[in-house]
Amino acid sequence: MKLIIGNKNYSSWSLRAWLAARAGGFTFEEIRIPLFIPGSREHILSHSPSGKVPCLIDHGFVVWDSLAIGEYLAEKNPQLWPADASARAVARAVSAEMHSGFSQLRQNMPMNIRKDYTGHGHSPEVDADIARIAAIWADCRKRFGSAGPYLFGEFSIADAAFAPVCFRFKTYGVKLDGAAAAYLDTMLSNADMREWETAALAETEAIAAEDLYG
Ligand SMILES: N[C@@H](CCC(=O)N[C@@H](CS)C(=O)NCC(=O)O)C(=O)O
């Protein structure tokens, strides 16, 4: 398998697919294409029909979009979703909510692992997104998380879906409490998350449009 990804510092969608592939135990070659530099669009299009990353290529078969990649990997390793049908339904619901929602948080607190933007990015709408995410985390941990430290116990695609938010909360110094704070600590200590973070810190490309606060 090959996984086409963007800059580790900035590409939140890439992180989701990469974590799902890691958590599923897949061996894959990583092809990193720095975004928004001359030639990057053509380079991505040579692999990914949407012109976006991430994109998974399995023996020539192409799957794009992070959620579709997660589902494709879960067909091969069902442990990427919770085993219990109710837990699995909620895991899909919160992953879909993350995939299509929280636009204010995305716009005002883009993933930018290298920066310390503590205190930046807040507005009533952003704070409402943060509150909803904290409520999702606390609810999943309480109802489904008894078998481990992740949202549904064991690491699942739902954790991969929220992983970029965890890095955002670190960058922007977002303070949580209770179960949501404990879950954030768990995610930021996860070995794959740490490996991604180390690689992001070593990157040197800067995307001015994403460096919102200097
Ligand atoms: N919904 C898509 C979003 C993919 C996406 O927007 N990727 C961004 C990088 S994080 C991208 O490829 N941008 C490059 C471009 O638009 O030219 C997914 O889940 O994979």
The ligand as a MOL file (V3000), in Angstrom:
LIG
                    3D

  0  0  0     0  0            999 V3000
M  V30 BEGIN CTAB
M  V30 COUNTS 20 19 0 0 0
M  V30 BEGIN ATOM
M  V30 1 N -12.7390 15.5070 2.7580 0
M  V30 2 C -11.3770 15.2720 2.2960 0
M  V30 3 C -10.5950 16.5540 2.4460 0
M  V30 4 C -9.2090 16.4770 1.8430 0
M  V30 5 C -8.5060 17.8300 1.8220 0
M  V30 6 O -9.1460 18.9010 1.8140 0
M  V30 7 N -7.1620 17.7880 1.7770 0
M  V30 8 C -6.3440 18.9950 1.7070 0
M  V30 9 C -5.1470 18.9090 2.6390 0
M  V30 10 S -5.5200 18.6410 4.3320 0
M  V30 11 C -5.7420 19.1190 0.3280 0
M  V30 12 O -5.4360 18.1320 -0.3030 0
M  V30 13 N -5.5290 20.3410 -0.1230 0
M  V30 14 C -4.7830 20.5750 -1.3200 0
M  V30 15 C -5.5730 21.3580 -2.3350 0
M  V30 16 O -6.7600 21.6450 -2.0800 0
M  V30 17 O -4.9820 21.7060 -3.3680 0
M  V30 18 C -10.7830 14.1140 3.1030 0
M  V30 19 O -11.3730 13.7540 4.1340 0
M  V30 20 O -9.8050 13.4850 2.6980 0
M  V30 END ATOM
M  V30 BEGIN BOND
M  V30 1 1 1 2
M  V30 2 1 2 3
M  V30 3 1 2 18
M  V30 4 1 3 4
M  V30 5 1 4 5
M  V30 6 2 5 6
M  V30 7 1 5 7
M  V30 8 1 7 8
M  V30 9 1 8 9
M  V30 10 1 8 11
M  V30 11 1 9 10
M  V30 12 2 11 12
M  V30 13 1 11 13
M  V30 14 1 13 14
M  V30 15 1 14 15
M  V30 16 2 15 16
M  V30 17 1 15 17
M  V30 18 2 18 19
M  V30 19 1 18 20
M  V30 END BOND
M  V30 END CTAB
M  END
